[in-house]
Amino acid sequence: MIYGIGTDVCDVRRIRASLDKHGERFAAKVLSEQEFKTWKARSARWPERGVRYLATRFSAKESFSKAIGLGMRMPMTWKLCEVANQPSGKPVLVLHGALKDWCAQRHLTTHITVTDETDYAASFCVVEVASDT
């Protein structure tokens, strides 16, 4: 059964401007520890790729926060929601701490997709609840 859906479109230029203004502090605020390491590596190889990576993660976390109906309120925080990839490249959400517990108590599972193109990054999230709860 569908618990909630969320979508987000993020202007990559806005993310770039935030990075220009705040530097790594902005990325460190939005990304989990593992995401931050990946962002650093991608940014070192090709700075634009790093900006797009950050934009897709920002968008995914926004769409997830909408799907669960919390927005950016506890237990939803930037760092407790991580976007990882399966070996196939499929994006998945990895939840941590209080957010993981909150979702487990409600028997929630997530599906996320992200994309980016020139000036925009977008994401769509579906959150399901087990039908036997």
C-alpha positions, 0 to 999 in steps of 0.5 A, a space after each residue: 500500500 502506498 504511504 506517500 509519494 514525493 517529487 522534487 526538481 532542483 535548479 543545479 545553478 542554485 546548488 552551484 551558487 550555494 557551493 560558491 558561497 559556502 564551499 564544502 560546508 554546504 555539501 557537508 550539511 546536506 550529505 552523509 559521511 559516505 556521500 561526502 566522500 563520493 562528492 569529494 572524489 567526483 568533484 576532484 575529477 570533474 567539478 561539474 559532476 560533483 555539483 550534479 551529484 550534490 543536486 541529485 542527492 539534495 533533490 532525492 532527500 527533498 522528495 523523500 521528506 515529502 513522501 513521508 510527510 515530514 518535510 525537513 523536521 525530525 526525525 528527517 534530517 539531511 544526514 540521516 537520509 543517504 542516497 546510495 547505489 546498488 551495483 547495477 547503479 539503481 539508487 536506493 535510500 539508506 536511512 540511519 538513526 532515528 529516521 531509520 527507527 521511525 520508518 521501521 516502526 511504520 513498516 515503510 520501504 522506499 523507492 527512489 529515482 534521480 536524474 539530471 540534465 543541464 540546469 536541473 536535477 529531479 527525483 521521484 520517491 514512492 514510500 510503501 507500507 507493508 499491507 499486513 500491518 
